[in-house]
Amino acid sequence: MARKTDQQCAQQAVAAAVVGGTKNGTKTAMNVTMTRDEMRRAQAYLASGKPVTGR
C-alpha cells in the first residue's frame, strides 16, 4: 500500500471533521480512518497554511 502524501492526510482530516460534525464525532472518525502518524502529518500540513484542495 502506498504511503499517503501530507496533503492527502490533511484532506482526510478535513473530511473527518465534516463527517464527524462534533468534536467527539470528528475524533471518532479520525481514530477509525487514520493512523497516529497520518494525524500528526495532517496537523502539521494544516498548520503550515498550504492549500488542502487541488493537485
MMTF fields as JSON, N, C-alpha, C and O atoms, coordinates in Angstrom:
{
  "mmtfVersion": "1.0.0",
  "mmtfProducer": "UNKNOWN",
  "numBonds": 219,
  "numAtoms": 220,
  "numGroups": 55,
  "numChains": 1,
  "numModels": 1,
  "chainsPerModel": [1],
  "groupsPerChain": [55],
  "chainIdList": ["A"],
  "bondAtomList": [4, 2, 8, 6, 12, 10, 16, 14, 20, 18, 24, 22, 28, 26, 32, 30, 36, 34, 40, 38, 44, 42, 48, 46, 52, 50, 56, 54, 60, 58, 64, 62, 68, 66, 72, 70, 76, 74, 80, 78, 84, 82, 88, 86, 92, 90, 96, 94, 100, 98, 104, 102, 108, 106, 112, 110, 116, 114, 120, 118, 124, 122, 128, 126, 132, 130, 136, 134, 140, 138, 144, 142, 148, 146, 152, 150, 156, 154, 160, 158, 164, 162, 168, 166, 172, 170, 176, 174, 180, 178, 184, 182, 188, 186, 192, 190, 196, 194, 200, 198, 204, 202, 208, 206, 212, 210, 216, 214],
  "bondOrderList": [1, 1, 1, 1, 1, 1, 1, 1, 1, 1, 1, 1, 1, 1, 1, 1, 1, 1, 1, 1, 1, 1, 1, 1, 1, 1, 1, 1, 1, 1, 1, 1, 1, 1, 1, 1, 1, 1, 1, 1, 1, 1, 1, 1, 1, 1, 1, 1, 1, 1, 1, 1, 1, 1],
  "groupList": [{"groupName": "MET", "atomNameList": ["N", "CA", "C", "O"], "elementList": ["N", "C", "C", "O"], "formalChargeList": [0, 0, 0, 0], "bondAtomList": [1, 0, 2, 1, 3, 2], "bondOrderList": [1, 1, 2], "singleLetterCode": "M", "chemCompType": "L-PEPTIDE LINKING"}, {"groupName": "ALA", "atomNameList": ["N", "CA", "C", "O"], "elementList": ["N", "C", "C", "O"], "formalChargeList": [0, 0, 0, 0], "bondAtomList": [1, 0, 2, 1, 3, 2], "bondOrderList": [1, 1, 2], "singleLetterCode": "A", "chemCompType": "L-PEPTIDE LINKING"}, {"groupName": "ARG", "atomNameList": ["N", "CA", "C", "O"], "elementList": ["N", "C", "C", "O"], "formalChargeList": [0, 0, 0, 0], "bondAtomList": [1, 0, 2, 1, 3, 2], "bondOrderList": [1, 1, 2], "singleLetterCode": "R", "chemCompType": "L-PEPTIDE LINKING"}, {"groupName": "LYS", "atomNameList": ["N", "CA", "C", "O"], "elementList": ["N", "C", "C", "O"], "formalChargeList": [0, 0, 0, 0], "bondAtomList": [1, 0, 2, 1, 3, 2], "bondOrderList": [1, 1, 2], "singleLetterCode": "K", "chemCompType": "L-PEPTIDE LINKING"}, {"groupName": "THR", "atomNameList": ["N", "CA", "C", "O"], "elementList": ["N", "C", "C", "O"], "formalChargeList": [0, 0, 0, 0], "bondAtomList": [1, 0, 2, 1, 3, 2], "bondOrderList": [1, 1, 2], "singleLetterCode": "T", "chemCompType": "L-PEPTIDE LINKING"}, {"groupName": "ASP", "atomNameList": ["N", "CA", "C", "O"], "elementList": ["N", "C", "C", "O"], "formalChargeList": [0, 0, 0, 0], "bondAtomList": [1, 0, 2, 1, 3, 2], "bondOrderList": [1, 1, 2], "singleLetterCode": "D", "chemCompType": "L-PEPTIDE LINKING"}, {"groupName": "GLN", "atomNameList": ["N", "CA", "C", "O"], "elementList": ["N", "C", "C", "O"], "formalChargeList": [0, 0, 0, 0], "bondAtomList": [1, 0, 2, 1, 3, 2], "bondOrderList": [1, 1, 2], "singleLetterCode": "Q", "chemCompType": "L-PEPTIDE LINKING"}, {"groupName": "CYS", "atomNameList": ["N", "CA", "C", "O"], "elementList": ["N", "C", "C", "O"], "formalChargeList": [0, 0, 0, 0], "bondAtomList": [1, 0, 2, 1, 3, 2], "bondOrderList": [1, 1, 2], "singleLetterCode": "C", "chemCompType": "L-PEPTIDE LINKING"}, {"groupName": "VAL", "atomNameList": ["N", "CA", "C", "O"], "elementList": ["N", "C", "C", "O"], "formalChargeList": [0, 0, 0, 0], "bondAtomList": [1, 0, 2, 1, 3, 2], "bondOrderList": [1, 1, 2], "singleLetterCode": "V", "chemCompType": "L-PEPTIDE LINKING"}, {"groupName": "GLY", "atomNameList": ["N", "CA", "C", "O"], "elementList": ["N", "C", "C", "O"], "formalChargeList": [0, 0, 0, 0], "bondAtomList": [1, 0, 2, 1, 3, 2], "bondOrderList": [1, 1, 2], "singleLetterCode": "G", "chemCompType": "PEPTIDE LINKING"}, {"groupName": "ASN", "atomNameList": ["N", "CA", "C", "O"], "elementList": ["N", "C", "C", "O"], "formalChargeList": [0, 0, 0, 0], "bondAtomList": [1, 0, 2, 1, 3, 2], "bondOrderList": [1, 1, 2], "singleLetterCode": "N", "chemCompType": "L-PEPTIDE LINKING"}, {"groupName": "GLU", "atomNameList": ["N", "CA", "C", "O"], "elementList": ["N", "C", "C", "O"], "formalChargeList": [0, 0, 0, 0], "bondAtomList": [1, 0, 2, 1, 3, 2], "bondOrderList": [1, 1, 2], "singleLetterCode": "E", "chemCompType": "L-PEPTIDE LINKING"}, {"groupName": "TYR", "atomNameList": ["N", "CA", "C", "O"], "elementList": ["N", "C", "C", "O"], "formalChargeList": [0, 0, 0, 0], "bondAtomList": [1, 0, 2, 1, 3, 2], "bondOrderList": [1, 1, 2], "singleLetterCode": "Y", "chemCompType": "L-PEPTIDE LINKING"}, {"groupName": "LEU", "atomNameList": ["N", "CA", "C", "O"], "elementList": ["N", "C", "C", "O"], "formalChargeList": [0, 0, 0, 0], "bondAtomList": [1, 0, 2, 1, 3, 2], "bondOrderList": [1, 1, 2], "singleLetterCode": "L", "chemCompType": "L-PEPTIDE LINKING"}, {"groupName": "SER", "atomNameList": ["N", "CA", "C", "O"], "elementList": ["N", "C", "C", "O"], "formalChargeList": [0, 0, 0, 0], "bondAtomList": [1, 0, 2, 1, 3, 2], "bondOrderList": [1, 1, 2], "singleLetterCode": "S", "chemCompType": "L-PEPTIDE LINKING"}, {"groupName": "PRO", "atomNameList": ["N", "CA", "C", "O"], "elementList": ["N", "C", "C", "O"], "formalChargeList": [0, 0, 0, 0], "bondAtomList": [1, 0, 2, 1, 3, 2], "bondOrderList": [1, 1, 2], "singleLetterCode": "P", "chemCompType": "L-PEPTIDE LINKING"}],
  "groupTypeList": [0, 1, 2, 3, 4, 5, 6, 6, 7, 1, 6, 6, 1, 8, 1, 1, 1, 8, 8, 9, 9, 4, 3, 10, 9, 4, 3, 4, 1, 0, 10, 8, 4, 0, 4, 2, 5, 11, 0, 2, 2, 1, 6, 1, 12, 13, 1, 14, 9, 3, 15, 8, 4, 9, 2],
  "groupIdList": [1, 2, 3, 4, 5, 6, 7, 8, 9, 10, 11, 12, 13, 14, 15, 16, 17, 18, 19, 20, 21, 22, 23, 24, 25, 26, 27, 28, 29, 30, 31, 32, 33, 34, 35, 36, 37, 38, 39, 40, 41, 42, 43, 44, 45, 46, 47, 48, 49, 50, 51, 52, 53, 54, 55],
  "secStructList": [7, 7, 7, 7, 7, 2, 2, 2, 2, 2, 2, 2, 2, 2, 2, 2, 2, 2, 2, 2, 7, 1, 2, 2, 2, 2, 2, 2, 2, 2, 2, 2, 2, 7, 7, 2, 2, 2, 2, 2, 2, 2, 2, 2, 2, 2, 2, 2, 6, 7, 7, 1, 1, 7, 7],
  "xCoordList": [0.835, 0.0, 0.888, 1.842, 0.586, 1.385, 1.136, 0.029, 2.177, 2.066, 1.343, 1.598, 0.439, -0.303, 0.619, 1.543, 0.354, 1.099, 0.557, -0.522, 1.315, 0.853, -0.454, -1.339, -0.569, -1.789, -2.982, -4.074, -2.784, -3.872, -4.294, -5.48, -3.338, -3.661, -4.49, -5.457, -4.105, -4.854, -6.262, -7.219, -6.396, -7.719, -8.59, -9.779, -7.999, -8.747, -9.173, -10.271, -8.315, -8.653, -9.798, -10.694, -9.774, -10.859, -12.162, -13.217, -12.092, -13.286, -13.838, -15.054, -12.964, -13.407, -14.102, -15.076, -13.598, -14.222, -15.616, -16.538, -15.765, -17.072, -18.055, -19.197, -17.614, -18.487, -18.803, -19.937, -17.801, -17.976, -18.974, -19.748, -18.959, -19.923, -19.556, -19.478, -19.329, -18.963, -17.525, -16.912, -16.991, -15.614, -15.446, -14.477, -16.386, -16.301, -16.501, -15.848, -17.407, -17.639, -16.414, -16.061, -15.769, -14.55, -13.444, -12.736, -13.297, -12.257, -12.464, -11.509, -13.702, -14.015, -13.724, -13.122, -14.148, -13.917, -12.428, -11.994, -11.649, -10.203, -9.534, -8.653, -9.947, -9.343, -9.621, -8.796, -10.776, -11.15, -10.42, -10.073, -10.184, -9.668, -8.202, -7.63, -7.571, -6.2, -5.274, -5.694, -4.007, -3.001, -2.518, -2.78, -1.82, -1.284, -0.312, -0.301, 0.504, 1.455, 0.721, 1.11, -0.342, -1.122, -1.774, -1.842, -2.251, -2.854, -1.824, -2.114, -0.622, 0.456, 0.823, 0.985, 0.95, 1.319, 0.216, 0.501, -1.046, -2.183, -2.176, -2.39, -1.935, -1.916, -0.804, -1.022, 0.367, 1.486, 1.186, 1.501, 0.583, 0.252, -0.777, -0.631, -1.813, -2.851, -2.285, -2.674, -1.377, -0.763, 0.137, 0.352, 0.659, 1.566, 0.846, 1.477, -0.469, -1.246, -1.288, -1.828, -0.73, -0.764, -2.189, -2.971, -2.537, -3.901, -4.171, -3.285, -5.378, -5.75, -6.369, -6.372, -6.896, -7.55, -6.575, -5.47, -7.007, -6.203, -5.111, -5.037, -4.247, -3.151, -1.827, -0.788],
  "yCoordList": [-1.169, 0.0, 1.243, 1.325, 2.183, 3.394, 4.323, 4.399, 5.016, 5.974, 7.223, 7.699, 7.748, 8.951, 10.162, 10.198, 11.151, 12.401, 13.194, 12.9, 14.199, 15.05, 15.745, 15.908, 16.156, 16.821, 15.865, 16.27, 14.615, 13.637, 13.4, 13.226, 13.393, 13.234, 14.419, 14.247, 15.622, 16.821, 16.789, 17.147, 16.359, 16.263, 15.273, 15.514, 14.172, 13.165, 13.704, 13.406, 14.49, 15.075, 16.069, 16.104, 16.872, 17.831, 17.079, 17.471, 16.008, 15.212, 14.599, 14.54, 14.146, 13.569, 14.628, 14.336, 15.861, 16.949, 17.262, 17.539, 17.217, 17.492, 16.379, 16.646, 15.145, 13.992, 13.878, 13.578, 14.118, 13.963, 14.933, 14.579, 16.169, 17.166, 17.794, 19.018, 16.988, 17.489, 17.097, 16.333, 17.628, 17.305, 15.798, 15.198, 15.199, 13.76, 12.931, 11.904, 13.38, 12.68, 12.734, 11.749, 13.893, 14.057, 13.169, 12.515, 13.147, 12.326, 10.852, 10.142, 10.4, 9.005, 8.702, 7.676, 9.588, 9.382, 9.331, 8.52, 10.18, 10.184, 8.935, 8.36, 8.514, 7.324, 6.065, 5.152, 6.017, 4.845, 4.817, 3.745, 5.999, 6.033, 6.413, 6.224, 6.947, 7.44, 6.87, 6.591, 6.704, 6.301, 7.546, 8.67, 7.342, 8.479, 9.297, 10.526, 8.617, 9.317, 10.194, 11.337, 9.656, 10.429, 11.639, 12.713, 11.475, 12.591, 13.682, 14.865, 13.289, 14.232, 15.005, 16.225, 14.277, 14.903, 15.845, 16.917, 15.444, 16.3, 17.586, 18.668, 17.48, 18.646, 19.61, 20.82, 19.088, 19.929, 20.595, 21.769, 19.853, 20.403, 21.518, 22.571, 21.295, 22.311, 23.556, 24.678, 23.362, 24.492, 25.315, 26.504, 24.687, 25.388, 26.407, 27.305, 26.269, 27.209, 26.879, 27.653, 25.745, 25.335, 24.956, 24.557, 25.08, 24.721, 23.222, 22.401, 22.879, 21.477, 20.924, 19.712, 21.807, 21.373, 21.4, 21.935, 20.82, 20.856, 19.826, 18.948, 19.951, 18.996, 19.676, 19.023],
  "zCoordList": [0.0, 0.0, 0.0, 0.774, -0.843, -0.964, 0.216, 0.748, 0.606, 1.696, 1.199, 0.093, 2.026, 1.658, 1.747, 2.56, 0.899, 0.996, 2.181, 2.696, 2.607, 3.699, 3.328, 4.168, 2.057, 1.599, 1.673, 2.071, 1.297, 1.374, 2.818, 3.098, 3.73, 5.15, 5.636, 6.378, 5.211, 5.597, 5.025, 5.71, 3.769, 3.156, 3.919, 4.126, 4.331, 5.075, 6.443, 6.911, 7.079, 8.374, 8.239, 9.082, 7.189, 6.945, 6.683, 7.182, 5.905, 5.623, 6.909, 7.091, 7.796, 9.072, 9.917, 10.61, 9.859, 10.622, 10.078, 10.845, 8.763, 8.15, 8.49, 8.863, 8.363, 8.627, 10.113, 10.487, 10.965, 12.4, 12.985, 13.875, 12.484, 12.956, 14.286, 14.386, 15.306, 16.627, 16.921, 16.175, 18.019, 18.4, 18.629, 18.163, 19.343, 19.616, 18.353, 18.166, 17.487, 16.228, 15.33, 14.68, 15.3, 14.5, 15.037, 14.272, 16.353, 16.98, 16.64, 16.326, 16.704, 16.384, 14.919, 14.604, 14.026, 12.593, 12.281, 11.462, 12.92, 12.668, 13.232, 12.593, 14.423, 15.027, 14.215, 14.176, 13.572, 12.783, 11.446, 10.949, 10.857, 9.488, 9.344, 8.27, 10.397, 10.259, 11.333, 12.456, 10.96, 11.946, 12.686, 12.258, 13.784, 14.548, 13.709, 13.785, 12.91, 12.043, 11.037, 10.801, 10.447, 9.478, 10.143, 9.544, 11.373, 12.095, 12.355, 12.184, 12.767, 13.024, 11.756, 11.782, 10.658, 9.388, 8.905, 8.371, 9.092, 8.703, 9.52, 8.973, 10.807, 11.678, 11.25, 11.192, 10.956, 10.526, 9.187, 8.989, 8.279, 6.955, 7.083, 6.462, 7.88, 8.055, 8.749, 8.424, 9.694, 10.396, 9.476, 9.715, 8.431, 7.521, 6.64, 6.082, 6.515, 5.71, 4.232, 3.442, 3.846, 2.434, 2.064, 2.928, 0.77, 0.354, 0.482, 0.241, 0.857, 1.033, -0.25, -0.463, -1.11, -2.334, -3.511, -3.416, -4.602, -5.831, -5.852, -4.994, -6.867, -7.014, -6.909, -7.01]
}
